[in-house]
Amino acid sequence: MRKGLTHTVIAAAGLAAVVALAPMGSATAASFPCSTAKLVVPWKAGGGTHVLFSIFEKTIATMDVKPKLKVVTIPGQGGNKGAKEAAKAKPDGCTLFAIHQSALTSYLNGRIKFHFDAFEPVALLTDTPDIIGASANAPWNNYADFQKGVLAAPKTVPTGATFGSTSQFVWLQLERKTGMKFKFVPFDGTRQRMTALLSGAITLGGLNVASGRKYIESGELKAYAIAAEKRDPALPNLPTLKELGVDMAFSIKRGVVAPKGTPKNLIDHWAAVLKKAAEDPGLMKQMVAKGTGVQWVGPAGYQAWIDTSYKEFKTIADEMGWGK
C-alpha cells in the first residue's frame, strides 16, 4: 500500500481546516422535522462502535443544541442491515449513520451494492489503531522473531479474522508490506476471535488497546506492535510497526454520514455539533480510556479520506479476488 491510512487522515485534516462550517445556530430547530435525530449504529449494543458513539450522544445531550441525538442500534448482516435502513431514510437531517471501513469491505466483497457513496459525509471522529496480537503460547516473544518465523513457514500460522472484513484487511496489508503469508481462520466476530486467541486455538489475531490491554499486561496475550503513528500511552513499551521498519499504519476510523441529498446547511450543522462534542474534555478522557483517539475532520476532508481509502482498499480487494 502506498501510504498508511493514518497519513491520509492527517492530510485530510489539513484540508478540513480550511472548510468553513456554518455555525450551529444557522440550522434552526425549525429546519428539522424532529426534536431528536437518530444516529443508526449497525452493530449490537455494547460493541465498540455503539460504546464510542454513546459517549458522543451523552455529551451532545449536555449541549445547548437542537435537535438532540439518540443512538439507535440496528444490528444484522454484518452491519449491512442498518446501512440499508439509513441509506433509504429521508434526507432531512433527522437520520445519521455511524460508519467505518467495513462499508468498503462489504461493498468490495459484493455483500452490499453501495458504500460511502450512498451518503453525505458529515464528520470523521475517532481513531482506534490495531495491535498485532498473539496467543500467550505463540513461539515468538518479539516482532523480529515473529516476522522471521512466519516468513519461514508461509500460510501455516493460524490467524483469526472475519473474512473480507477490516479484521482481515490489517493482516493482508501486513502481508503486502513484509512478504509474510498467514493461514486465515474465519470467525463471525471479535468476541469469538478473542476467545480462540486466549485459548490458544489460533496463534495470531488483531487486538486494540481497549480489548487487549489487560490481557497483554497479564501475559495472557502477546503484542508485537501497534499499527499507529506513535506509541499509545496506555502501552508505552509496545513499539509501532514504523519503528520496526514496516511502513504501515492501520486503524478503525469511525465517522458519521447522512443519507444522500441531505441539505448542506443540515450537514454543516451536525458537523459543527460533532466538532464541539469532540472538543469536550470529558469526552476525550473517556475516549482515551477506550484506547481511541479523537480526530475531527469535516465534510470536505472526510470525503478526501473516503476517496483515497476506497482506492487503497480496492487494490487489496482486486488482488484477493473479492466480489468475483
Wavefront OBJ file of the C-alpha trace (Angstrom):
o trace
v 0.000 0.000 0.000
v 1.389 3.347 -0.988
v 0.603 5.176 2.240
v -0.783 4.295 5.657
v -4.381 5.302 6.173
v -3.390 7.488 9.113
v -1.186 9.560 6.819
v -4.221 10.057 4.644
v -6.297 11.343 7.540
v -3.634 13.828 8.545
v -3.638 15.221 5.014
v -7.416 15.268 5.002
v -7.472 17.092 8.305
v -5.383 19.837 6.769
v -7.926 20.194 4.011
v -10.782 20.177 6.510
v -9.227 23.072 8.386
v -9.993 25.413 5.536
v -13.622 24.339 5.204
v -15.941 26.995 6.593
v -18.763 25.409 8.557
v -21.986 27.209 9.267
v -22.465 27.860 12.987
v -24.779 25.512 14.838
v -27.451 28.163 15.088
v -27.715 28.549 11.308
v -29.783 25.382 11.005
v -32.520 26.258 13.442
v -34.802 23.813 15.186
v -37.471 24.731 12.600
v -35.201 23.315 9.875
v -35.577 19.848 11.318
v -38.886 17.942 11.358
v -37.779 16.219 14.577
v -36.873 17.174 18.124
v -34.447 14.257 18.377
v -32.434 12.868 15.477
v -31.325 9.255 15.424
v -27.803 8.013 14.857
v -28.020 4.487 13.454
v -25.305 2.124 14.693
v -25.448 -1.054 12.576
v -23.999 -3.372 15.206
v -25.106 -4.801 18.535
v -25.381 -2.710 21.680
v -22.226 -2.968 23.752
v -19.904 -3.287 20.775
v -17.060 -0.862 20.179
v -18.924 1.426 17.780
v -22.008 1.571 19.996
v -19.954 2.357 23.089
v -17.985 5.166 21.420
v -20.981 6.851 19.835
v -22.965 6.557 23.063
v -20.275 8.784 24.588
v -20.955 11.338 21.845
v -24.700 11.012 22.448
v -24.347 11.730 26.174
v -22.017 14.673 25.527
v -24.389 16.232 22.988
v -27.258 15.813 25.479
v -25.490 18.337 27.734
v -25.035 20.882 24.938
v -27.444 23.686 24.071
v -28.273 22.354 20.603
v -31.386 21.157 18.805
v -32.247 18.541 17.771
v -30.680 16.211 20.291
v -29.150 12.942 19.127
v -30.199 9.389 20.053
v -28.128 6.314 19.233
v -30.261 3.510 17.765
v -28.760 0.060 17.118
v -29.913 -1.890 14.048
v -27.674 -4.989 14.013
v -27.633 -7.713 11.414
v -25.977 -8.781 8.161
v -22.538 -7.710 9.347
v -23.624 -4.083 9.631
v -25.423 -4.044 6.288
v -28.993 -4.169 7.641
v -28.545 -0.855 9.425
v -26.730 0.593 6.426
v -29.651 -0.217 4.133
v -32.171 1.382 6.502
v -30.061 4.505 6.962
v -29.437 4.877 3.229
v -33.163 4.894 2.424
v -34.099 7.303 5.242
v -35.416 10.773 4.407
v -32.573 13.247 3.820
v -33.965 15.705 6.356
v -31.173 15.788 8.933
v -33.105 13.533 11.317
v -31.192 10.344 10.439
v -27.423 9.951 10.697
v -25.347 6.811 10.271
v -22.273 5.602 12.180
v -19.795 4.139 9.727
v -16.224 2.870 9.355
v -14.158 0.978 6.781
v -16.416 -2.091 6.931
v -18.577 -0.149 4.469
v -15.760 -0.576 1.954
v -15.069 -4.247 2.664
v -18.780 -5.133 2.457
v -19.088 -3.377 -0.894
v -15.891 -4.812 -2.348
v -16.959 -8.307 -1.246
v -20.248 -7.914 -3.074
v -22.337 -8.195 0.091
v -23.965 -4.803 -0.443
v -24.405 -2.604 -3.510
v -23.226 0.676 -2.011
v -20.670 2.066 0.418
v -19.923 5.650 1.473
v -21.268 6.744 -1.910
v -24.875 6.344 -0.668
v -24.304 9.008 1.971
v -23.146 12.568 2.529
v -20.023 12.822 4.729
v -20.598 14.734 7.972
v -17.528 14.201 10.158
v -14.738 11.723 10.742
v -14.353 11.401 14.502
v -12.340 8.583 16.073
v -9.172 6.590 15.503
v -8.659 3.114 17.036
v -5.295 1.574 15.982
v -4.901 -2.166 15.521
v -2.396 -4.200 17.509
v -0.598 -7.206 16.032
v -1.507 -9.701 18.732
v -0.774 -13.331 19.510
v -1.661 -16.146 21.862
v 0.439 -16.490 25.006
v 1.860 -19.744 23.669
v 2.975 -18.249 20.353
v 6.650 -19.217 19.876
v 7.911 -15.652 19.346
v 8.493 -13.004 22.003
v 9.184 -10.004 19.770
v 8.260 -8.657 16.352
v 11.544 -9.568 14.628
v 11.251 -13.227 15.622
v 7.550 -13.244 14.703
v 8.219 -11.932 11.200
v 11.152 -14.301 10.691
v 9.060 -17.258 11.838
v 6.098 -16.505 9.579
v 8.353 -15.857 6.570
v 9.946 -19.266 7.147
v 6.580 -21.046 7.252
v 4.180 -19.248 4.875
v 0.436 -19.925 5.146
v 0.839 -22.211 8.172
v 0.342 -19.899 11.183
v -3.372 -19.820 12.211
v -4.559 -16.207 12.131
v -8.080 -15.278 13.238
v -10.166 -12.885 11.163
v -13.637 -12.306 9.834
v -13.093 -12.997 6.154
v -13.352 -9.972 3.917
v -13.577 -7.581 6.870
v -11.348 -4.946 8.409
v -10.064 -7.604 10.840
v -8.572 -9.461 7.855
v -7.566 -6.337 5.979
v -4.889 -5.365 8.505
v -3.188 -8.758 8.049
v -3.481 -8.539 4.254
v -1.868 -5.119 4.422
v 0.921 -6.571 6.580
v 1.409 -9.337 4.012
v 1.854 -6.773 1.231
v 4.340 -4.768 3.285
v 6.506 -7.659 4.517
v 6.027 -10.727 2.328
v 4.602 -12.741 5.210
v 1.689 -15.090 4.404
v -0.833 -16.115 7.044
v -3.247 -19.043 7.348
v -6.587 -17.317 7.920
v -9.136 -18.925 10.228
v -12.680 -17.498 9.964
v -14.648 -16.101 12.907
v -18.025 -14.359 12.948
v -16.965 -11.580 15.283
v -14.452 -10.085 17.674
v -15.653 -11.977 20.762
v -15.245 -15.402 19.126
v -11.832 -14.482 17.787
v -10.689 -13.241 21.199
v -11.865 -16.470 22.856
v -9.897 -18.514 20.343
v -6.806 -16.376 20.843
v -6.964 -16.666 24.640
v -7.453 -20.427 24.461
v -4.596 -20.901 22.028
v -6.875 -22.287 19.315
v -5.293 -19.730 16.966
v -1.824 -18.204 17.116
v -2.410 -14.692 15.793
v -5.235 -12.184 15.939
v -5.867 -8.462 15.880
v -6.346 -6.519 19.118
v -6.738 -2.920 20.186
v -5.905 -1.137 23.426
v -9.430 -1.409 24.822
v -9.874 -5.113 24.076
v -6.328 -6.294 24.651
v -4.583 -4.175 27.262
v -5.468 -6.207 30.359
v -4.559 -9.471 28.640
v -1.266 -8.098 27.340
v -0.317 -6.719 30.752
v -1.247 -10.001 32.479
v 0.700 -12.096 29.984
v -2.412 -13.907 28.732
v -1.747 -12.496 25.254
v 1.293 -11.187 23.436
v 1.547 -7.987 21.408
v 4.259 -7.452 18.811
v 3.477 -3.959 17.517
v 0.796 -1.300 17.214
v -0.188 -0.081 13.744
v -0.223 3.584 14.750
v 1.846 6.675 14.003
v 3.107 6.786 17.581
v 3.094 4.626 20.693
v -0.028 4.532 22.821
v 0.418 5.976 26.338
v -1.562 3.020 27.734
v 1.051 0.577 26.361
v 4.224 2.680 26.259
v 6.540 -0.289 25.756
v 4.730 -1.511 22.640
v 6.572 -0.250 19.527
v 4.873 0.938 16.364
v 5.298 -1.008 13.133
v 7.091 2.002 11.689
v 9.672 1.900 14.488
v 10.270 -1.712 13.488
v 10.850 -0.879 9.846
v 7.375 -1.595 8.445
v 5.905 1.486 6.750
v 2.327 0.775 7.747
v -0.419 2.224 9.901
v -3.961 0.911 10.192
v -6.783 1.857 12.488
v -10.566 1.763 12.529
v -11.735 5.268 11.623
v -15.293 5.866 12.777
v -17.366 8.730 11.464
v -20.874 9.987 10.808
v -22.651 10.316 7.474
v -26.171 11.290 6.383
v -28.469 9.977 3.621
v -27.630 11.195 0.134
v -29.329 14.503 -0.641
v -29.317 15.861 2.912
v -29.038 19.676 2.505
v -25.642 21.244 3.080
v -26.830 23.520 5.892
v -28.018 20.479 7.853
v -24.757 18.637 7.164
v -22.808 21.673 8.378
v -24.997 21.903 11.469
v -24.237 18.336 12.525
v -20.556 18.681 11.626
v -20.315 21.671 13.962
v -22.221 19.876 16.747
v -19.907 16.865 16.491
v -16.836 19.124 16.423
v -17.919 20.797 19.642
v -18.597 17.420 21.255
v -15.212 16.107 20.099
v -13.508 19.014 21.889
v -15.203 18.256 25.213
v -12.562 17.317 27.845
v -14.849 14.739 29.439
v -15.441 13.005 26.118
v -11.745 12.986 25.297
v -10.927 11.432 28.661
v -13.442 8.659 28.099
v -12.075 8.001 24.629
v -8.535 7.673 25.953
v -9.820 5.094 28.427
v -11.231 3.166 25.459
v -7.908 3.226 23.607
v -9.305 5.568 20.972
v -8.095 8.895 19.664
v -10.430 11.745 18.718
v -9.653 13.355 15.393
v -12.475 15.507 13.978
v -12.363 16.033 10.208
v -15.136 17.999 8.487
v -17.194 17.104 5.399
v -14.702 18.030 2.657
v -11.723 16.467 4.390
v -13.766 13.382 5.218
v -14.677 12.978 1.534
v -10.993 13.232 0.584
v -10.195 10.455 3.068
v -13.045 8.305 1.702
v -11.804 8.677 -1.875
v -8.226 7.709 -1.035
v -9.265 4.884 1.294
v -11.511 3.394 -1.368
v -8.601 3.202 -3.811
v -6.360 1.590 -1.199
v -8.951 -0.997 -0.161
v -9.819 -1.792 -3.781
v -6.167 -2.514 -4.549
v -6.137 -5.318 -1.991
v -9.676 -6.475 -2.879
v -8.649 -6.874 -6.521
v -5.570 -8.845 -5.521
v -7.690 -11.148 -3.350
v -10.406 -11.546 -5.961
v -13.075 -10.286 -3.583
v -16.564 -9.988 -5.029
v -15.756 -12.224 -8.013
l 1 2 3 4 5 6 7 8 9 10 11 12 13 14 15 16 17 18 19 20 21 22 23 24 25 26 27 28 29 30 31 32 33 34 35 36 37 38 39 40 41 42 43 44 45 46 47 48 49 50 51 52 53 54 55 56 57 58 59 60 61 62 63 64 65 66 67 68 69 70 71 72 73 74 75 76 77 78 79 80 81 82 83 84 85 86 87 88 89 90 91 92 93 94 95 96 97 98 99 100 101 102 103 104 105 106 107 108 109 110 111 112 113 114 115 116 117 118 119 120 121 122 123 124 125 126 127 128 129 130 131 132 133 134 135 136 137 138 139 140 141 142 143 144 145 146 147 148 149 150 151 152 153 154 155 156 157 158 159 160 161 162 163 164 165 166 167 168 169 170 171 172 173 174 175 176 177 178 179 180 181 182 183 184 185 186 187 188 189 190 191 192 193 194 195 196 197 198 199 200 201 202 203 204 205 206 207 208 209 210 211 212 213 214 215 216 217 218 219 220 221 222 223 224 225 226 227 228 229 230 231 232 233 234 235 236 237 238 239 240 241 242 243 244 245 246 247 248 249 250 251 252 253 254 255 256 257 258 259 260 261 262 263 264 265 266 267 268 269 270 271 272 273 274 275 276 277 278 279 280 281 282 283 284 285 286 287 288 289 290 291 292 293 294 295 296 297 298 299 300 301 302 303 304 305 306 307 308 309 310 311 312 313 314 315 316 317 318 319 320 321 322 323 324
